[in-house]
Amino acid sequence: MASSTGKIRVEKDTFGPIEVPGEHYWGAQTERSRGNFKIGTSALSTLVESRVNSTLRPGAHRMQLTRPGGVAERMPQPLIKAFGVLKKAAATVNETYGLDPKVADHIRKAADEVISGQLGMEEFPLVVFQTGSGTQTNMNVNEVISNRAIEMMGRDLFILMTMSTCRSLQMIRKSLVRLPSGS
């Protein structure tokens, strides 16, 4: 996890500034997705449970749903690890096309942490319910790998960096087409 536990950092994207929990490596896009895709909130579960349970005879087994947005509804770990493999390979290829070798090396190291599980699933909070082709998950992986790479280079996540998430992994971000194609 990021070394700044308990702090809030402000990240900026095309929509402007947004507060991001300092103990995590994700950035603005992931934080916006967390707010915009509250599909299956606890309130919905409570409503469904209460309606179903109210129709049951006394003493019958009561329905209890897995709380939406919880671990069961997040992107599966094998998919996140596969994105790590993809980002690592893309960093290697893109190094031959001009990606700074130092940046490429740190991206590969950060991707290895995703692949090994060292960067845990708490860094990938998005639920499977998203729009389109998984763009939010792709950006979540980009942000985590990029911000971890920034930290590995000895830079503070709380200082505006010249190596922004989108710029540092721009050559790699086209991987979002891998999610819907299954390749």
C-alpha positions as CSV (number, residue, x, y, z in Angstrom):
1,M,0.0,0.0,0.0
2,A,1.0,3.6,-0.4
3,S,3.1,4.9,2.4
4,S,0.8,7.7,3.3
5,T,-1.8,5.7,5.3
6,G,-4.8,7.7,6.5
7,K,-4.2,10.8,4.3
8,I,-6.2,12.0,1.5
9,R,-4.6,13.1,-1.8
10,V,-6.2,15.2,-4.5
11,E,-5.8,13.9,-8.0
12,K,-7.0,15.7,-11.1
13,D,-8.5,14.4,-14.4
14,T,-10.6,16.0,-17.1
15,F,-13.5,16.4,-14.7
16,G,-11.3,18.3,-12.2
17,P,-10.0,17.4,-8.7
18,I,-11.2,14.5,-6.7
19,E,-10.1,13.2,-3.2
20,V,-8.6,9.8,-3.2
21,P,-7.8,7.7,-0.1
22,G,-4.1,8.1,0.5
23,E,-3.5,4.5,1.6
24,H,-4.4,3.2,-1.9
25,Y,-2.6,3.4,-5.2
26,W,-5.7,4.0,-7.4
27,G,-6.3,7.4,-8.8
28,A,-9.1,9.7,-10.0
29,Q,-10.6,7.4,-12.6
30,T,-11.0,4.6,-10.1
31,E,-12.4,6.9,-7.4
32,R,-15.0,8.3,-9.9
33,S,-16.0,4.8,-10.9
34,R,-16.4,3.8,-7.2
35,G,-18.8,6.7,-6.9
36,N,-20.6,6.3,-10.2
37,F,-21.2,2.6,-10.2
38,K,-22.8,2.0,-6.8
39,I,-24.9,-0.8,-8.4
40,G,-26.3,-3.2,-5.9
41,T,-25.8,-1.0,-2.9
42,S,-26.5,-2.3,0.6
43,A,-29.8,-0.4,0.6
44,L,-30.9,-2.4,-2.5
45,S,-30.0,-5.7,-0.8
46,T,-31.9,-4.7,2.3
47,L,-34.9,-3.8,0.3
48,V,-34.9,-7.1,-1.6
49,E,-34.2,-9.1,1.5
50,S,-37.1,-7.4,3.4
51,R,-39.5,-7.9,0.5
52,V,-38.7,-11.6,0.0
53,N,-38.5,-12.3,3.7
54,S,-41.8,-10.6,4.4
55,T,-43.6,-13.2,2.2
56,L,-42.2,-16.2,4.0
57,R,-44.1,-18.1,6.6
58,P,-42.9,-17.8,10.3
59,G,-39.9,-20.0,11.0
60,A,-38.9,-20.3,7.3
61,H,-35.3,-19.8,6.3
62,R,-34.7,-16.1,5.7
63,M,-33.0,-14.9,2.7
64,Q,-29.6,-13.1,3.2
65,L,-27.9,-11.7,0.2
66,T,-24.2,-11.3,-0.2
67,R,-23.8,-7.5,0.1
68,P,-23.3,-6.0,-3.4
69,G,-20.2,-4.1,-3.9
70,G,-18.4,-6.5,-1.6
71,V,-15.6,-8.9,-2.5
72,A,-18.0,-11.3,-4.3
73,E,-18.9,-8.7,-6.8
74,R,-15.4,-7.3,-7.5
75,M,-13.4,-8.0,-10.6
76,P,-12.0,-11.5,-10.1
77,Q,-8.3,-11.8,-9.1
78,P,-7.3,-13.9,-12.1
79,L,-8.5,-11.1,-14.4
80,I,-6.6,-8.5,-12.5
81,K,-3.5,-10.7,-12.6
82,A,-4.0,-11.1,-16.3
83,F,-4.0,-7.4,-16.7
84,G,-0.7,-7.3,-14.8
85,V,0.8,-9.7,-17.3
86,L,-0.5,-7.6,-20.2
87,K,0.8,-4.4,-18.8
88,K,4.2,-6.0,-18.1
89,A,4.4,-7.3,-21.7
90,A,3.3,-3.9,-23.1
91,A,6.0,-2.1,-21.1
92,T,8.6,-4.3,-22.6
93,V,7.4,-3.9,-26.1
94,N,6.9,-0.1,-25.7
95,E,10.3,0.3,-24.4
96,T,11.6,-0.5,-27.9
97,Y,9.3,2.2,-29.2
98,G,10.5,5.0,-27.0
99,L,9.2,4.4,-23.5
100,D,11.9,5.5,-21.1
101,P,13.8,2.3,-19.9
102,K,13.8,3.4,-16.3
103,V,10.0,3.9,-16.4
104,A,9.5,0.7,-18.3
105,D,11.5,-1.2,-15.7
106,H,9.5,0.2,-12.8
107,I,6.2,-0.5,-14.6
108,R,7.4,-4.1,-15.1
109,K,8.3,-4.4,-11.4
110,A,4.9,-2.9,-10.3
111,A,3.1,-5.3,-12.7
112,D,5.0,-8.2,-11.1
113,E,3.5,-7.1,-7.8
114,V,0.0,-7.3,-9.3
115,I,0.8,-10.7,-10.9
116,S,2.2,-12.1,-7.6
117,G,-0.7,-10.7,-5.5
118,Q,1.8,-8.6,-3.5
119,L,-0.4,-5.6,-4.5
120,G,-3.6,-7.0,-3.0
121,M,-7.1,-7.0,-4.2
122,E,-7.9,-4.1,-1.9
123,E,-6.2,-2.0,-4.7
124,F,-8.9,-3.1,-7.2
125,P,-12.2,-2.1,-5.6
126,L,-14.3,-1.9,-8.7
127,V,-17.4,-4.2,-9.1
128,V,-18.1,-6.2,-12.2
129,F,-21.1,-4.1,-13.0
130,Q,-19.6,-1.4,-15.3
131,T,-20.4,0.1,-18.6
132,G,-18.9,-1.0,-21.9
133,S,-15.7,-2.8,-22.3
134,G,-14.2,-2.6,-18.8
135,T,-12.5,0.8,-19.3
136,Q,-12.8,1.5,-15.5
137,T,-11.0,-1.7,-14.6
138,N,-8.3,-1.0,-17.2
139,M,-7.8,2.4,-15.8
140,N,-7.8,1.0,-12.2
141,V,-4.9,-1.3,-13.1
142,N,-3.1,1.5,-15.0
143,E,-3.4,3.8,-12.0
144,V,-2.2,1.2,-9.5
145,I,0.7,0.1,-11.6
146,S,1.7,3.7,-12.5
147,N,1.4,5.0,-8.9
148,R,3.4,2.1,-7.5
149,A,6.0,2.7,-10.2
150,I,6.2,6.3,-9.2
151,E,6.7,5.3,-5.6
152,M,9.4,2.8,-6.6
153,M,11.2,5.6,-8.3
154,G,11.3,7.4,-4.9
155,R,8.7,9.9,-5.6
156,D,5.9,10.9,-3.3
157,L,2.3,10.2,-4.4
158,F,1.2,13.4,-2.7
159,I,3.3,15.6,-5.1
160,L,2.0,16.3,-8.5
161,M,4.2,14.2,-10.8
162,T,5.3,14.8,-14.3
163,M,4.7,11.1,-14.8
164,S,0.9,11.1,-14.8
165,T,-1.0,7.8,-14.9
166,C,-2.4,8.4,-18.3
167,R,0.8,9.6,-19.9
168,S,3.1,7.0,-18.3
169,L,0.9,4.1,-19.5
170,Q,-0.7,5.7,-22.5
171,M,1.0,3.3,-24.9
172,I,-0.3,0.4,-22.8
173,R,-3.9,1.5,-22.1
174,K,-5.4,0.0,-25.3
175,S,-5.5,-3.3,-23.4
176,L,-9.1,-2.5,-22.6
177,V,-10.1,-4.3,-25.8
178,R,-8.8,-7.5,-24.2
179,L,-11.6,-7.7,-21.6
180,P,-14.5,-8.1,-24.0
181,S,-12.7,-10.2,-26.5
182,G,-11.6,-12.7,-23.9
183,S,-8.1,-12.8,-25.5
